[in-house]
Amino acid sequence: MNMIDLQPSYSPLSALSPTNDPWDPIRSLQRHGRHRLTSVEMTVSNLCNMRCEHCAVGDTLVISEPSKLPLKEMLSRLEEVEHLETISITGGEPSFSDRTVRDYMVPLLQYARSRGIRSQINSNVTLPYSRYEQLAPYLDVMHISFNYTSAEDFHQIGFAKAGHHVSLEAAAKLYERMIDNTRRLSETGVLVSAESMINFRTYNKIDEIHKLIVEMGCKRHEVHPMYPSAFAKDLPVLSRGQMLRAIEQLLDTRDKSIWMLFGTLPFYQCSDNANERKLLRRLANEPNVTVRNDPDGRNRLNVNLFTGDVFVTDFSDVPAFGNIGSSKLDDLFDKWLDHSLARSVDCHCPAAACCGPNLLVKDMYYKHIDFHERSAVME
C-alpha cells in the first residue's frame, strides 16, 4: 500500500449525533444479525505526561518505549476489515511524541477519511496546541477525560501516582492549557467529547463538572461509572445506588442542548430493581441523551502497535488472543466471540436495545448472574 493511497478524499459523512453513533455495537448487531468487527482501537504510545489515579492503563506507562510496528502493517490489516466503520487511537498520551503524531496518527486519520470511516483520539490535550493542530483537519472526535472542578482537583487527581513532586503551579498551567486547547479544537469543528467518571471523588459534584464542560465548548459529555481495574484497582467502589443518584442529579441540572452519552452503566431493563428500570426509562426519553452499549469485544478490538498483539480492550485482564503479524482482524474477532468469556456476556435484548454487561460490570456486580436467563421488564 503506497502512502499516496492515504490522501483524504473528504467525502461527506452523516454528522455524529444521538441518532448516529457508529461506535455503538447495537448498530452492527441490528444490521448484520450478529456482532461484527466494525471498530478497531490502536494503542500507539505508552508514554504520558500525567499519572492519573484512575488510569486504566497506568501499569503499562513507561518513561521510554520501543519502536512501533511499521505503519503499513497496521494499514494493511485495517484494509482487510470488511465492515470497518470507526477507528480509535489511544495510549498513554498518544500525542506525547510529535513524531508519533506526524508518522502514525496523521496517516491513520487520513486513511480513515479516505475510506469514509469515523475516527477518535483519546487524549488529555495538555500538550502544545501544535500537536492537535496537525490532527484536527482529519479528526472526528477528540475524547478527553474531565473529572475536575478546579486546578486543585486536576493536580490531586492527575498526578496522584506521579512518583515525584509536581507543583500545583505546574499542574495549573496544564489545566489551563487543556481548557484552551479544548475550546480551540471545538472551534475548528472537531467534536470534543469530555468523559467524566462517576467515582468516589465526582459522584456528589457531577453537575458542577458538567457545567464546566459546557463552558469549555464541548459538544458531548460522556458519563461512565468507574470500575477499578489494574492500575486503579484499589480505589473505593461506589454502590449502584450512589451511581443512580449521581445520574439523576446530573439529569436534573444538565444543559439539554448538549449531547449526553452514558456508557457501561450497571443498570439493565432485566433488573429486578424498579428504581434502576425507572432510571433507564428516563434516560430513554430524555432529549439529547443516549446510552451506548459497550463496544469492547462486541464490535471492537484493540491492537498494540508495539507488539501487534490483539486484545479485547486496552485495559483488560484478558490476555492477547492473536497478533496482526499472523492473523486477520476479522478472524481474530470471530475467535474471540467463541471464547467462554465472550459467550458469558453475549446476550442481546432487542426490546431494550441492549447488548448486555461488559466483563468488568459483570465481574463487579453480577458475578453469579446468568444474563441469558433474564428478560427485560418493559413497563
C-alpha positions as CSV (number, residue, x, y, z in Angstrom):
1,M,0.0,0.0,0.0
2,N,1.5,3.3,-1.1
3,M,1.3,6.3,1.2
4,I,-0.3,8.2,-1.7
5,D,-3.3,6.0,-1.2
6,L,-3.9,7.7,2.2
7,Q,-4.6,11.2,0.8
8,P,-8.0,12.2,2.2
9,S,-11.0,12.4,-0.1
10,Y,-13.1,14.4,2.4
11,S,-16.2,12.5,1.2
12,P,-19.2,13.8,3.3
13,L,-20.3,11.7,6.2
14,S,-23.5,11.9,8.2
15,A,-23.0,14.1,11.2
16,L,-22.3,12.3,14.5
17,S,-25.4,12.8,16.7
18,P,-27.5,11.0,19.3
19,T,-29.1,9.1,16.4
20,N,-25.8,8.4,14.7
21,D,-23.2,6.8,16.9
22,P,-21.2,4.3,14.9
23,W,-19.2,3.1,18.0
24,D,-22.4,1.5,19.5
25,P,-22.4,-2.2,18.8
26,I,-26.1,-2.3,18.7
27,R,-26.0,-0.8,15.2
28,S,-23.9,-3.5,13.6
29,L,-25.8,-6.2,15.6
30,Q,-29.1,-4.9,14.2
31,R,-27.7,-4.6,10.7
32,H,-25.9,-7.9,10.4
33,G,-27.8,-10.1,12.8
34,R,-24.6,-10.9,14.8
35,H,-21.7,-9.0,16.2
36,R,-19.2,-7.9,13.6
37,L,-15.9,-6.1,13.9
38,T,-16.7,-2.6,12.9
39,S,-14.2,-0.7,15.2
40,V,-10.5,-1.0,15.7
41,E,-8.7,0.7,18.5
42,M,-4.9,1.2,18.3
43,T,-2.5,1.8,21.2
44,V,0.2,4.0,19.8
45,S,2.0,5.1,22.9
46,N,2.8,4.0,26.5
47,L,4.2,7.5,27.3
48,C,2.2,10.1,29.3
49,N,2.9,13.4,31.0
50,M,0.3,12.6,33.7
51,R,-0.3,9.8,36.2
52,C,-4.0,9.9,37.0
53,E,-5.1,7.8,40.0
54,H,-8.0,6.3,38.0
55,C,-5.9,5.5,34.8
56,A,-7.0,2.1,33.5
57,V,-3.6,1.6,31.7
58,G,-1.3,3.1,34.3
59,D,0.6,-0.2,34.8
60,T,1.7,-0.1,31.2
61,L,3.1,3.5,31.2
62,V,6.8,3.9,30.7
63,I,9.5,6.6,30.5
64,S,10.9,5.3,27.3
65,E,9.4,2.9,24.8
66,P,10.5,0.6,22.0
67,S,9.9,1.1,18.3
68,K,6.4,0.6,16.8
69,L,5.5,-1.7,14.0
70,P,5.7,-0.3,10.5
71,L,2.6,1.7,9.8
72,K,1.9,-0.1,6.6
73,E,1.4,-3.4,8.5
74,M,-1.4,-1.8,10.5
75,L,-2.9,-0.1,7.5
76,S,-2.9,-3.5,5.6
77,R,-4.8,-5.1,8.4
78,L,-7.3,-2.3,8.6
79,E,-7.9,-2.6,4.9
80,E,-8.9,-6.3,5.4
81,V,-11.7,-5.5,7.9
82,E,-14.8,-5.9,5.8
83,H,-17.2,-3.8,7.9
84,L,-14.9,-1.2,9.4
85,E,-16.8,1.9,10.5
86,T,-14.6,3.6,13.1
87,I,-11.0,3.7,14.4
88,S,-9.8,5.0,17.7
89,I,-6.2,5.9,18.7
90,T,-5.2,5.7,22.4
91,G,-2.3,5.5,24.7
92,G,-0.8,6.6,27.2
93,E,-1.0,10.0,25.8
94,P,-1.0,9.4,22.0
95,S,0.4,12.8,21.2
96,F,3.2,12.7,23.7
97,S,5.7,12.4,20.8
98,D,5.5,14.8,17.9
99,R,7.0,12.0,15.7
100,T,4.2,9.7,16.6
101,V,1.7,12.4,15.7
102,R,3.3,13.0,12.4
103,D,4.3,9.5,11.3
104,Y,1.4,7.4,12.7
105,M,-1.6,9.4,13.9
106,V,-2.0,11.8,11.0
107,P,-1.7,9.0,8.4
108,L,-4.1,6.8,10.3
109,L,-6.7,9.6,10.4
110,Q,-6.1,10.3,6.7
111,Y,-6.7,6.6,6.0
112,A,-10.0,6.9,7.9
113,R,-11.1,9.9,5.9
114,S,-10.1,8.3,2.6
115,R,-12.2,5.2,3.4
116,G,-15.2,7.2,4.8
117,I,-15.0,6.0,8.3
118,R,-15.0,7.9,11.6
119,S,-12.1,8.5,13.9
120,Q,-11.4,9.2,17.6
121,I,-8.4,10.1,19.6
122,N,-8.2,9.6,23.4
123,S,-6.0,12.4,24.8
124,N,-5.5,14.7,27.8
125,V,-5.0,17.7,25.4
126,T,-2.5,19.2,27.8
127,L,0.4,19.4,25.3
128,P,1.2,22.3,22.9
129,Y,-1.7,23.0,20.6
130,S,0.6,22.4,17.6
131,R,0.2,18.7,18.3
132,Y,-3.5,18.7,17.9
133,E,-3.5,21.3,15.1
134,Q,-1.9,18.6,12.9
135,L,-4.7,16.2,13.7
136,A,-7.8,18.5,13.6
137,P,-8.3,18.6,9.8
138,Y,-8.8,14.8,9.7
139,L,-10.3,14.1,13.1
140,D,-13.9,13.5,14.0
141,V,-13.9,13.0,17.8
142,M,-11.3,14.2,20.4
143,H,-12.1,12.3,23.5
144,I,-10.8,13.8,26.8
145,S,-11.2,13.0,30.5
146,F,-12.6,15.7,32.6
147,N,-13.3,15.0,36.3
148,Y,-12.4,18.3,37.8
149,T,-14.0,21.5,39.2
150,S,-10.7,23.3,39.6
151,A,-7.0,23.3,39.0
152,E,-6.6,21.9,42.5
153,D,-8.8,18.9,41.6
154,F,-6.7,18.4,38.4
155,H,-3.5,18.5,40.4
156,Q,-4.7,16.0,43.0
157,I,-6.2,13.5,40.6
158,G,-3.9,13.9,37.6
159,F,-0.6,13.4,39.4
160,A,-1.7,11.2,42.2
161,K,0.7,8.4,41.1
162,A,3.5,10.6,39.6
163,G,6.1,9.2,42.0
164,H,7.7,12.6,42.3
165,H,6.6,16.1,43.4
166,V,4.5,18.0,40.9
167,S,3.8,21.6,42.0
168,L,0.3,23.0,41.9
169,E,1.6,25.8,39.8
170,A,2.9,23.4,37.1
171,A,-0.4,21.4,37.2
172,A,-2.4,24.6,37.0
173,K,-0.6,25.6,33.8
174,L,-1.5,22.3,32.2
175,Y,-5.1,22.6,33.4
176,E,-5.5,26.0,31.7
177,R,-3.8,24.7,28.5
178,M,-6.2,21.7,28.5
179,I,-9.2,24.1,28.7
180,D,-7.8,26.4,26.0
181,N,-6.9,23.5,23.7
182,T,-10.4,22.1,24.1
183,R,-12.0,25.4,23.1
184,R,-9.8,25.8,20.1
185,L,-10.4,22.3,18.9
186,S,-14.2,22.8,19.2
187,E,-14.0,26.0,17.2
188,T,-12.3,24.1,14.3
189,G,-15.3,21.7,14.1
190,V,-13.9,18.7,16.0
191,L,-16.4,17.1,18.2
192,V,-14.7,17.3,21.7
193,S,-16.3,14.7,23.9
194,A,-15.4,15.1,27.6
195,E,-15.8,11.9,29.6
196,S,-16.4,12.1,33.4
197,M,-16.3,9.1,35.6
198,I,-18.8,8.6,38.4
199,N,-16.5,7.7,41.3
200,F,-15.8,8.5,44.9
201,R,-14.5,11.9,44.0
202,T,-17.1,13.0,41.5
203,Y,-20.4,11.5,42.3
204,N,-21.6,14.4,44.5
205,K,-20.4,17.2,42.2
206,I,-21.0,15.7,38.7
207,D,-23.4,18.6,38.0
208,E,-20.6,21.2,38.6
209,I,-18.2,19.2,36.3
210,H,-20.9,19.2,33.6
211,K,-21.3,23.0,33.8
212,L,-17.5,23.4,33.2
213,I,-17.6,21.0,30.3
214,V,-20.3,23.1,28.6
215,E,-18.4,26.3,29.2
216,M,-15.3,24.7,27.6
217,G,-17.3,24.3,24.3
218,C,-17.6,20.5,24.3
219,K,-20.4,19.2,22.2
220,R,-20.7,16.0,24.1
221,H,-20.4,14.9,27.7
222,E,-19.8,11.2,28.3
223,V,-20.5,9.7,31.7
224,H,-19.2,6.3,32.7
225,P,-19.1,4.7,36.2
226,M,-15.6,3.9,37.2
227,Y,-14.8,0.3,37.6
228,P,-11.4,-0.1,39.4
229,S,-9.1,-2.4,37.5
230,A,-5.4,-2.9,37.1
231,F,-3.6,0.4,38.0
232,A,-6.8,1.7,39.7
233,K,-7.9,-1.5,41.4
234,D,-7.5,-0.1,44.9
235,L,-9.8,2.9,44.6
236,P,-13.0,3.0,46.6
237,V,-16.1,1.5,44.8
238,L,-19.5,3.2,44.7
239,S,-22.7,1.3,45.2
240,R,-25.2,1.1,42.3
241,G,-27.5,3.3,44.4
242,Q,-24.9,6.1,44.6
243,M,-24.3,5.9,40.9
244,L,-28.0,6.1,40.3
245,R,-28.4,9.2,42.4
246,A,-25.5,10.9,40.7
247,I,-27.0,10.3,37.3
248,E,-30.4,11.6,38.4
249,Q,-28.7,14.7,39.8
250,L,-27.0,15.3,36.5
251,L,-30.2,14.8,34.5
252,D,-32.0,17.3,36.7
253,T,-29.4,20.0,36.2
254,R,-27.8,19.4,32.8
255,D,-27.7,21.7,29.7
256,K,-30.2,20.0,27.5
257,S,-28.6,21.3,24.3
258,I,-25.5,19.2,24.9
259,W,-25.4,15.5,23.8
260,M,-25.0,13.4,26.9
261,L,-23.7,9.9,26.3
262,F,-23.9,7.3,29.2
263,G,-21.8,4.1,28.9
264,T,-21.0,0.9,30.8
265,L,-23.9,1.5,33.2
266,P,-24.5,-1.3,35.6
267,F,-28.3,-1.0,35.1
268,Y,-30.4,-3.2,32.8
269,Q,-34.0,-3.5,31.8
270,C,-34.0,-7.1,33.0
271,S,-33.1,-5.9,36.6
272,D,-35.4,-6.7,39.5
273,N,-34.7,-3.2,40.9
274,A,-37.6,-0.9,39.9
275,N,-35.6,2.2,40.6
276,E,-32.9,1.1,38.1
277,R,-35.5,0.4,35.5
278,K,-37.1,3.7,36.1
279,L,-33.8,5.5,35.5
280,L,-33.4,3.6,32.2
281,R,-36.8,4.7,31.1
282,R,-35.9,8.3,31.9
283,L,-32.7,8.1,30.0
284,A,-34.5,6.6,27.0
285,N,-37.0,9.6,27.0
286,E,-34.6,12.5,27.7
287,P,-33.7,14.7,24.7
288,N,-30.1,14.5,23.5
289,V,-29.3,11.6,25.8
290,T,-28.1,8.2,24.7
291,V,-26.9,5.0,26.5
292,R,-24.1,3.4,24.5
293,N,-23.6,-0.4,24.6
294,D,-20.0,-1.3,25.4
295,P,-18.0,-1.7,22.2
296,D,-15.1,-3.7,23.7
297,G,-15.3,-7.3,22.4
298,R,-18.7,-6.6,20.8
299,N,-17.7,-4.7,17.7
300,R,-14.2,-3.5,18.7
301,L,-10.7,-4.9,19.3
302,N,-7.5,-3.2,20.5
303,V,-4.2,-3.6,18.6
304,N,-0.9,-2.8,20.4
305,L,1.2,-1.2,17.8
306,F,4.5,-2.1,19.6
307,T,3.9,-5.9,19.5
308,G,1.0,-6.4,17.2
309,D,-0.9,-8.2,19.9
310,V,-4.7,-8.1,19.8
311,F,-6.8,-7.6,22.9
312,V,-10.5,-7.2,23.8
313,T,-9.6,-3.8,25.2
314,D,-6.5,-1.8,26.1
315,F,-7.0,-2.3,29.8
316,S,-8.5,-5.8,30.0
317,D,-7.0,-8.6,32.1
318,V,-7.9,-10.9,29.2
319,P,-4.6,-12.0,27.6
320,A,-3.9,-11.3,24.0
321,F,-5.5,-13.9,21.7
322,G,-3.7,-13.2,18.5
323,N,-1.3,-11.0,16.6
324,I,-1.7,-9.0,13.4
325,G,1.6,-10.4,12.2
326,S,-0.1,-13.7,11.5
327,S,-3.8,-13.2,11.5
328,K,-6.6,-11.0,10.0
329,L,-8.5,-8.9,12.5
330,D,-11.9,-10.3,11.3
331,D,-10.6,-13.9,12.0
332,L,-9.4,-12.9,15.5
333,F,-12.7,-11.2,16.3
334,D,-14.5,-14.5,15.4
335,K,-12.1,-16.4,17.6
336,W,-12.9,-14.0,20.5
337,L,-16.6,-14.5,20.0
338,D,-16.1,-18.2,20.5
339,H,-14.2,-17.6,23.8
340,S,-16.0,-18.7,27.0
341,L,-15.7,-15.2,28.4
342,A,-17.3,-13.6,25.4
343,R,-20.1,-16.1,25.5
344,S,-20.7,-15.3,29.2
345,V,-21.8,-11.8,28.3
346,D,-23.1,-12.4,24.8
347,C,-26.8,-11.7,25.4
348,H,-29.0,-9.4,23.4
349,C,-32.4,-8.0,24.3
350,P,-34.0,-6.4,21.2
351,A,-36.8,-4.9,23.2
352,A,-34.3,-2.9,25.3
353,A,-31.8,-2.4,22.5
354,C,-29.3,-3.9,25.0
355,C,-26.2,-6.0,24.4
356,G,-25.7,-7.0,28.0
357,P,-23.0,-6.2,30.5
358,N,-19.3,-5.8,29.8
359,L,-16.8,-8.1,31.6
360,L,-15.9,-5.6,34.3
361,V,-19.5,-4.8,35.2
362,K,-20.4,-8.5,35.3
363,D,-17.5,-9.3,37.5
364,M,-18.1,-6.5,39.9
365,Y,-21.9,-6.6,40.3
366,Y,-23.3,-9.7,38.6
367,K,-20.6,-12.4,39.2
368,H,-23.1,-15.2,39.7
369,I,-25.9,-13.9,37.4
370,D,-26.6,-15.6,34.0
371,F,-28.0,-12.9,31.8
372,H,-29.1,-15.5,29.3
373,E,-31.8,-16.5,31.8
374,R,-33.2,-13.0,32.3
375,S,-35.6,-11.0,30.2
376,A,-36.5,-7.3,30.0
377,V,-39.3,-5.9,32.1
378,M,-40.8,-3.3,29.8
379,E,-43.2,-1.1,31.7
